[in-house]
Amino acid sequence: HDFDNYFSIPSGWLYLGNNGSAARPIVFTPYRKPGWDPGFHAFDLYRYTLEGTKFYKTSRPFSMLSYQLASGKEQMLKAMHTQNPGPNLNLGFEYRLISASGLFVTQNTNHNNYRLFGQYQGKRKRYAASAVLVGNTIRASENGGIQNDSFLLDPNRKDRFTIPVNLGGANEFRQNPFVTTVNTGNTYRDASFFLRQSYDIGQRDSVAVNDSTTEYLFYPRLRLQYSFLTNTSSYQFRDISADSVIYDKWYGVTLPSPRDTFLLKERWRMMSHDFSIMQFPDAKNPAQFLLAGITYQQIKGNTKAGNESFNNLKLHAEYRNRTRNKKWDMLLSGEFYLAGITEGDYAVEATLDRYLNAKWGHISLFFSNSSRTPSFVFDQRSVFNLGTHGGFSKENITSFGATVSNPLVTLFFRNHLVANYVYLRDYYQAEQYGNPINVIQAGASKKIRLGKRWNWYLDATMQQTDAAAPVKVPLLFTRNRIAFEGRFFKNLNLSTGLEARYFTPFKADGYTPVMGRFVPQDTLTINNLPDVAAFAHFRIRGFTGYIRVENLNTARFTDGFSFTNNNFAAPLYPTQGMIFRFGIQWWFVN
């Protein structure tokens, strides 16, 4: 019943008016990962990652196909297949295509993601190996926002392609979903290959299944593990018809002629080798272990000075204990960069989960602290750093909180404390905030039964921070779904109703297209109506379908009826009008 399980953008995110455009979470989430980071995260939501890889063990081949079609020539295709060619080997792949022309000029996106994965375990269960190949191509045109929000209410501009934008323009734009070229915008590419091999030392055993088959068992006490990772990435912004006036005003760049080509590009290659030792205190509980390891990382790329090479040396350790009765789950982990370009970076994390009973559910506690070198895009050596600032101190992020989850309600509390926060004060000038930033968050999720077949799904989050800080958040964010649900006939599961999303007015971040980053601003307040959608979701065995009519809140009766009362995701970045969306998803066992 939850559309978040099928759409590429969760309901808790703001995106710049088109599926595949830059996006950020409404509920503040600090980037706390230590180590080297290029700094381009506005499109992370659409990327496949190594961490998101799932391995399977199937007795029969399993597949999934999904297709979605929406207004504005928006399409999304997903495919997944996995099977076990042998009892000890699993192989599979995933693919996703997001393509959307958009409803405004120079807003088209085209993203391709793929993932190949495999896992092998030796017959006697001592040796194991897993491999993943994952890649992403992100293409997103950038229009810099509309020139004036008053154009949205102009009765002669109900066709949103007639509204002038800041970058690109109607002369260079073609609304064709099969054209993937980005004339004005960002093109990001990355590909990663990961290989992990391990060998276990411990106690072996066997069980005779029948006269001709023996099942080998193995209880590890010590594991030797080697991991290899290589990653290539490139980040490009290009404008084939750049307006010299805008680029001088926004970025301090002087172009040779009034209309010229503007291009920035960085390429990076990273390779790492990790050796770890794992010890299992309880031979019959592989979910309890102690791990210690060392990682060597080599980074090569192009900067303003030309090609450069960097190195990192990292120590890391982890203790995990999930008891066999599954009532306790504890994690302690830490990593420290001993030497290299991010020397002194570190991260520590602790989580504790306790299952009480069926009535009271789970209670979870967490704490994390990290110190990280600011992303390379803020470094003076970066091609994308068009300003004069650099040499910032390390950011320090401390987070802690608790979650209580049971059949009645889910409650959570989180506190984020960020020191030495690095941000953009305008379209290209970086700055470091001297005071600590404290963000307090509390929220709840609950299913309320309104009638025999009527349910109300309520999600709400409250946030509070210092108004002077460069982190701006709405005081309240809430999502509500009222649905008529039930199982009808023999196999039809139906959920149909209304969905509304709302956040209180706040000074939402602006967006800088060249840097591909959101920018805090203290001038304009976004004051949106609730986003309202009508939906009908259904499932028949392994087949799921959904029909949605979104953004009903944009209905306007002045100057004739139309869906032109747009909300905003950022200053001068309106969201869509009414969207009709249809999709299917099919799971099947071959």
C-alpha positions in Angstrom: 0.0 0.0 0.0 3.0 2.3 0.4 4.1 4.0 -2.9 7.5 4.6 -1.5 8.3 1.0 -2.2 7.9 1.5 -5.9 8.8 5.1 -6.7 12.4 6.3 -7.1 11.9 9.3 -4.8 10.6 8.7 -1.2 7.9 10.9 0.1 10.3 12.4 2.6 12.4 14.1 -0.1 12.2 17.3 -2.1 13.2 17.2 -5.7 13.4 20.0 -8.3 10.2 19.3 -10.2 11.1 16.2 -12.3 11.8 12.6 -11.6 15.5 12.3 -11.7 16.3 15.9 -10.8 18.4 17.0 -7.8 16.9 15.9 -4.5 17.4 16.3 -0.8 15.7 15.0 2.3 13.1 17.1 4.2 14.3 15.7 7.5 17.9 16.8 8.0 20.4 14.0 7.7 24.1 14.9 8.0 26.7 13.4 5.8 29.0 11.8 8.3 31.2 9.4 6.3 34.9 10.0 6.9 37.6 9.7 4.2 37.9 11.1 0.8 34.7 12.3 -0.9 34.3 14.2 -4.3 31.3 16.1 -2.9 28.6 15.6 -5.5 25.5 14.3 -3.6 22.5 15.9 -5.2 21.7 12.8 -7.3 22.8 10.1 -4.8 19.1 9.1 -4.4 19.2 7.7 -8.0 22.4 5.7 -7.7 22.9 2.0 -7.2 25.5 1.5 -4.5 27.7 -1.4 -3.3 26.1 -1.1 0.2 22.6 -1.7 -1.3 23.6 -5.0 -2.9 21.5 -8.1 -1.8 22.7 -11.7 -2.3 20.2 -14.5 -2.6 20.0 -18.2 -2.3 17.2 -19.6 -4.4 16.0 -23.1 -5.3 14.4 -21.8 -8.5 15.2 -18.7 -10.7 13.4 -15.6 -9.5 12.7 -12.5 -11.5 11.1 -9.0 -11.2 9.9 -6.6 -13.9 8.5 -3.2 -13.3 7.3 -0.4 -15.6 5.9 3.0 -14.8 4.5 5.7 -17.1 3.5 9.3 -16.1 2.7 12.7 -17.5 5.5 14.7 -19.0 6.7 11.6 -20.9 8.1 10.2 -17.7 9.1 6.5 -17.7 10.8 4.2 -15.2 11.8 0.6 -16.0 13.2 -1.9 -13.5 14.4 -5.5 -13.9 15.9 -8.0 -11.6 16.9 -11.7 -11.9 18.7 -14.1 -9.7 19.3 -17.9 -9.7 21.5 -20.6 -8.3 23.2 -22.5 -11.1 24.6 -24.8 -8.5 24.0 -25.3 -4.7 27.0 -23.2 -3.8 26.8 -20.4 -6.4 24.3 -17.5 -6.8 24.3 -15.0 -9.7 22.0 -12.1 -10.5 21.6 -8.7 -12.0 19.5 -5.5 -11.5 18.8 -2.7 -14.0 16.9 0.6 -13.8 16.1 3.3 -16.3 14.6 6.7 -15.3 13.7 8.9 -18.2 11.6 12.1 -17.9 11.3 15.1 -20.3 9.9 17.3 -17.6 7.1 19.9 -17.7 9.4 22.9 -17.9 12.2 23.8 -20.4 15.6 22.3 -19.9 14.5 19.9 -17.2 14.9 16.5 -18.9 16.7 13.6 -17.1 17.9 10.2 -18.1 19.5 7.9 -15.6 20.8 4.3 -16.1 21.8 2.0 -13.3 23.1 -1.6 -13.3 24.3 -4.1 -10.8 25.8 -7.6 -11.4 26.4 -9.8 -8.4 27.6 -13.2 -7.5 28.4 -15.3 -4.4 30.2 -18.6 -4.0 30.9 -20.9 -1.1 33.1 -23.9 -1.3 31.7 -27.4 -0.9 33.3 -27.8 2.6 32.3 -24.2 3.5 35.8 -23.0 4.3 36.3 -20.7 1.2 33.8 -18.1 0.2 33.8 -15.3 -2.4 31.5 -12.5 -3.4 31.7 -10.1 -6.3 29.7 -7.0 -7.3 29.9 -4.8 -10.4 27.8 -1.7 -10.1 27.5 1.4 -12.4 25.5 4.6 -12.8 25.1 7.2 -15.5 23.3 10.3 -14.3 22.1 12.8 -16.9 20.2 15.9 -15.7 19.5 19.1 -17.6 19.6 22.2 -15.5 17.5 25.3 -16.1 18.6 27.3 -13.1 14.9 27.8 -12.1 12.3 30.0 -13.7 13.1 33.7 -14.2 10.1 34.9 -12.1 7.5 33.1 -10.1 4.8 35.5 -11.3 4.9 33.6 -14.7 3.2 30.6 -13.1 -0.1 32.6 -12.7 0.0 34.1 -16.2 -3.1 32.8 -18.1 -1.1 32.8 -21.3 1.6 30.5 -19.8 -0.5 27.5 -18.8 1.8 25.5 -21.0 4.8 25.4 -18.8 7.2 25.2 -21.7 6.5 28.9 -22.4 7.8 30.0 -19.0 11.4 31.5 -19.5 14.1 29.9 -17.4 17.6 31.1 -16.4 19.8 28.5 -18.1 19.4 26.6 -21.4 16.2 27.9 -23.1 13.6 26.9 -25.6 15.9 27.2 -28.6 18.2 24.5 -27.3 15.6 22.2 -25.8 13.7 19.3 -27.4 11.0 17.4 -25.5 12.0 13.9 -26.7 12.4 11.0 -24.2 14.7 9.2 -26.5 17.2 12.0 -26.7 19.6 11.6 -23.8 22.0 14.4 -24.6 22.4 17.1 -22.0 23.2 20.5 -23.5 22.9 22.4 -20.3 23.4 20.4 -17.2 25.2 17.7 -15.3 26.5 14.3 -16.4 27.8 12.1 -13.7 29.2 8.6 -14.3 30.6 6.0 -11.9 31.5 2.3 -11.9 32.7 0.1 -9.1 34.0 -3.5 -8.9 34.2 -5.2 -5.5 35.7 -8.6 -4.7 35.8 -10.2 -1.3 37.4 -13.6 -0.5 37.6 -15.3 2.8 38.9 -18.5 4.3 37.7 -20.0 7.6 39.5 -22.0 10.2 37.4 -23.9 12.7 35.4 -27.1 13.4 34.1 -29.2 10.6 31.2 -31.7 10.7 29.0 -33.5 8.3 25.5 -35.0 8.2 24.5 -37.9 5.9 21.3 -36.8 4.1 20.9 -40.2 2.4 23.1 -43.0 1.2 24.6 -41.0 -1.6 24.4 -37.4 -0.2 26.4 -35.8 2.6 25.8 -32.3 3.9 29.1 -30.7 5.1 28.9 -28.4 8.1 31.5 -26.0 9.3 31.7 -23.9 12.4 34.2 -21.1 11.9 36.4 -19.7 14.8 38.8 -17.6 12.7 38.3 -16.0 9.3 40.9 -14.4 7.0 39.3 -11.9 4.7 40.7 -9.9 1.7 38.6 -7.2 -0.1 39.5 -5.4 -3.3 37.6 -2.3 -4.5 38.2 -0.2 -7.6 36.0 2.8 -8.6 36.1 5.2 -11.5 33.9 8.4 -11.5 33.5 11.5 -13.6 31.6 14.7 -12.9 30.8 17.1 -15.7 28.8 20.3 -16.0 28.3 21.7 -19.6 26.4 24.5 -21.1 26.8 24.8 -24.9 25.1 28.2 -25.0 26.1 29.8 -21.7 24.8 33.3 -21.0 27.9 35.4 -20.1 25.7 37.8 -17.9 24.3 35.0 -15.8 27.7 33.2 -15.3 29.4 36.4 -14.4 26.6 37.3 -11.9 26.2 33.8 -10.4 29.7 32.4 -10.6 32.1 35.3 -11.2 33.1 33.7 -14.5 34.0 35.8 -17.5 33.2 34.2 -20.9 34.9 35.3 -24.1 31.6 36.1 -25.9 27.9 36.8 -24.9 27.0 33.2 -25.8 29.8 30.6 -25.3 30.4 27.1 -24.1 31.1 26.6 -20.4 32.6 23.3 -19.3 33.9 21.8 -16.0 34.9 18.2 -15.6 36.7 16.0 -13.0 37.7 12.4 -13.3 38.7 10.2 -10.4 39.9 6.6 -9.9 40.2 5.0 -6.5 41.6 1.6 -5.7 41.7 0.0 -2.2 43.0 -3.2 -0.7 41.7 -4.4 2.7 42.9 -7.3 4.9 40.8 -8.2 7.9 40.8 -10.9 10.6 37.5 -12.1 12.1 37.2 -14.1 15.3 34.0 -15.9 16.3 33.7 -16.4 20.1 30.7 -18.8 19.7 31.3 -21.2 16.9 27.5 -21.9 16.5 26.6 -18.2 16.3 28.1 -16.5 13.2 26.3 -13.3 14.1 28.7 -12.8 16.9 32.2 -11.8 15.8 35.1 -9.4 16.4 36.8 -7.9 13.3 40.0 -5.9 12.9 41.5 -4.8 9.6 43.7 -2.4 7.7 42.9 -0.7 4.3 45.2 0.9 1.8 43.6 3.3 -0.6 45.1 5.0 -3.7 43.3 7.9 -5.4 44.1 9.5 -8.8 42.4 12.4 -10.5 42.6 15.7 -12.4 42.7 19.0 -10.5 43.3 22.6 -11.4 47.1 21.8 -11.3 46.7 18.7 -13.6 46.8 15.0 -12.7 47.4 14.3 -9.0 47.7 11.1 -6.8 46.8 10.7 -3.2 46.9 7.8 -0.7 45.1 6.8 2.5 45.9 4.2 5.2 42.9 3.2 7.4 42.5 1.0 10.5 39.1 -0.3 11.3 37.4 -2.6 13.9 34.0 -4.0 14.6 32.2 -6.1 17.2 28.8 -7.5 16.5 26.6 -9.7 18.7 23.2 -10.8 17.7 22.2 -13.4 20.2 20.8 -16.7 19.0 17.4 -16.0 20.6 17.4 -12.8 18.6 16.5 -10.7 21.6 19.7 -8.6 21.7 21.6 -7.1 18.8 24.7 -5.0 19.5 27.1 -3.3 17.2 30.3 -1.4 18.0 32.5 -0.2 15.1 35.2 2.3 14.5 37.6 3.5 11.7 40.6 5.8 11.8 42.6 7.2 8.9 46.2 6.8 10.1 47.9 8.6 7.1 47.1 10.2 3.8 45.0 13.0 2.3 42.4 12.5 5.0 44.7 11.8 7.8 43.0 12.1 11.2 39.5 11.3 10.0 37.6 8.9 12.1 34.2 7.5 12.9 32.8 5.5 15.8 29.3 4.0 16.0 27.4 2.1 18.7 23.9 0.6 18.3 21.9 -1.6 20.7 18.6 -3.2 19.9 16.4 -5.2 22.4 13.3 -7.2 21.5 11.0 -7.2 24.4 7.9 -9.2 23.3 5.1 -9.2 20.7 3.2 -6.5 22.6 6.0 -4.0 23.3 8.2 -4.7 20.2 11.7 -3.4 19.9 13.7 -0.6 21.5 16.8 0.7 19.7 19.5 3.1 20.8 22.3 4.5 18.7 25.3 6.8 19.0 27.8 8.0 16.4 30.6 10.5 16.2 32.8 11.2 13.1 35.4 13.7 12.1 35.8 14.2 8.4 37.8 16.2 5.9 35.4 18.5 4.0 34.4 17.2 0.5 37.0 17.8 -2.2 34.6 20.1 -4.1 35.4 22.6 -1.3 39.2 22.2 -1.8 40.9 24.9 -3.8 42.5 22.3 -6.0 39.0 21.2 -7.3 38.1 22.2 -10.8 34.6 22.9 -9.5 35.8 25.3 -6.8 35.3 28.6 -8.5 35.7 30.6 -5.3 38.8 31.6 -3.3 38.2 29.8 -0.1 39.7 26.5 1.1 41.8 25.0 3.8 38.8 24.3 6.1 38.9 22.5 9.4 37.5 19.0 9.8 33.8 18.7 10.3 32.6 16.9 13.4 29.2 15.2 13.6 27.7 13.7 16.7 24.4 11.9 16.5 22.4 9.9 19.1 18.8 8.8 19.5 16.3 6.1 20.2 13.5 4.3 18.5 10.6 2.4 20.0 8.6 0.2 17.6 5.7 -2.0 18.4 2.3 -3.0 16.8 0.7 0.1 18.3 3.1 2.9 17.4 6.6 3.7 16.3 8.3 6.6 18.1 11.8 8.1 17.6 14.1 10.8 18.8 17.3 12.0 17.2 19.8 14.7 18.0 22.5 15.9 15.5 25.3 18.2 16.6 27.5 19.5 13.7 30.6 21.5 14.3 32.7 23.3 11.6 29.9 22.8 9.0 31.1 23.7 5.5 28.5 25.0 3.0 28.0 27.4 0.1 27.0 30.9 1.1 26.0 31.6 -2.6 26.2 29.9 -5.9 30.0 29.1 -5.6 31.6 30.7 -2.5 32.3 28.2 0.3 32.2 29.1 4.0 32.7 27.3 7.3 30.2 28.0 10.1 32.0 28.7 13.4 29.3 27.8 15.9 28.0 24.2 16.5 24.7 23.4 14.9 22.2 21.4 16.9 19.2 19.8 15.2 16.6 18.0 17.4 14.1 15.7 15.8 11.2 13.7 17.1 8.6 11.7 15.3 5.9 9.1 15.2 4.3 6.6 12.8 1.0 5.0 13.5 -1.8 3.0 11.8 -5.2 4.1 13.0 -8.2 1.9 12.2 -11.2 4.1 11.2 -13.6 1.4 10.3 -13.8 -2.2 9.2 -11.9 -1.5 6.0 -10.7 2.0 6.5 -7.2 2.8 7.8 -5.3 6.0 8.5 -1.5 5.9 8.2 0.1 8.8 10.0 3.8 9.8 9.8 5.0 13.0 11.5 8.4 14.5 12.3 9.2 17.7 14.2 12.6 19.4 13.9 14.1 22.4 15.6 17.4 24.2 15.1 19.0 27.6 15.6 17.4 30.1 13.1 20.8 31.7 12.4 22.4 28.4 11.4 23.0 27.5 7.7 20.8 24.4 8.2 17.1 25.3 7.5 14.4 22.8 8.4 10.6 22.9 8.6 9.2 22.7 12.1 6.8 19.9 11.1 6.7 17.4 8.3 3.8 15.0 8.0 2.4 12.4 5.6 -1.1 11.0 5.9 -2.8 8.3 4.0 -6.5 7.4 4.4 -7.3 4.2 2.5 -10.1 1.7 1.9 -8.3 -1.6 2.1 -9.1 -5.3 2.1 -8.9 -8.6 0.3 -11.6 -9.2 -2.2 -12.6 -12.1 -4.3 -9.9 -14.7 -3.8 -6.6 -13.0 -4.6 -7.3 -9.3 -5.0 -5.6 -7.1 -2.3 -6.8 -3.5 -2.7 -5.8 -0.2 -1.2 -7.4 3.0 -2.5 -7.8 6.5 -1.0 -6.1 9.8 -0.6 -2.6 10.8 0.4 -1.4 14.2 1.7 2.1 15.5 2.4 2.7 18.7 4.2 5.6 20.7 5.8 5.4 24.0 7.5 6.8 27.1 5.8 10.6 27.4 6.0 13.5 29.0 4.1 14.3 26.0 1.8 17.7 25.7 0.3 18.4 27.1 -3.1 20.3 25.1 -5.7 23.5 25.8 -7.7 23.5 23.9 -11.0 27.2 24.1 -11.7 28.3 22.8 -8.3 25.4 20.4 -8.2 24.7 21.3 -4.5 21.9 22.8 -2.5 22.7 26.2 -1.0 21.3 27.6 2.3 19.5 30.9 1.9 17.9 33.3 4.3 15.7 35.4 2.0 12.7 33.5 0.6 10.3 31.4 2.5 8.6 28.4 0.9 5.0 28.3 1.9 3.3 25.3 0.1 -0.1 23.8 0.1 -0.3 20.2 1.1 0.6 17.8 -1.8 -2.6 15.7 -2.4 -2.9 12.6 -4.4 -5.6 10.0 -5.1 -4.5 6.4 -5.5 -5.6 2.9 -6.2 -3.0 0.2 -5.5 -3.8 -3.5 -6.0 -2.0 -6.8 -5.9 -3.1 -10.2 -7.4 -0.6 -12.8 -6.3 2.7 -11.8 -7.8 1.3 -9.0 -9.8 1.1 -5.4 -8.5 -0.5 -2.4 -10.2 -1.1 1.2 -9.2 -2.9 4.2 -10.6 -2.3 7.6 -9.1 -3.4 11.2 -9.7 -0.9 13.5 -8.0 -0.7 17.2 -7.1 -4.5 17.7 -7.0 -3.7 20.7 -4.8 -2.5 22.6 -7.8 -6.1 23.1 -9.1 -6.8 26.7 -9.9 -10.2 28.2 -11.0 -9.1 31.7 -11.9 -8.8 32.4 -15.7 -10.5 29.0 -16.4 -9.8 25.7 -14.7 -6.2 24.4 -14.7 -3.6 22.7 -12.5 -1.3 25.7 -12.4 -1.1 26.6 -8.7 2.3 25.0 -8.3 4.2 24.4 -5.1 7.9 25.0 -4.8 10.8 22.6 -4.0 13.3 25.5 -3.8 13.2 29.2 -4.7 12.3 29.6 -8.4 12.0 25.8 -8.7 8.3 24.9 -9.0 7.1 21.3 -8.7 4.8 19.7 -11.3 1.1 20.4 -11.8 -1.3 17.5 -11.9 0.4 14.2 -12.7 -1.2 11.0 -13.8 0.9 7.9 -13.0 0.4 4.3 -13.9 2.6 1.4 -13.1 2.9 -2.4 -12.9 5.3 -4.7 -11.1 5.5 -8.5 -11.5 7.4 -11.0 -9.4 7.6 -14.5 -10.8 9.4 -17.8 -10.2 10.6 -19.3 -13.5 
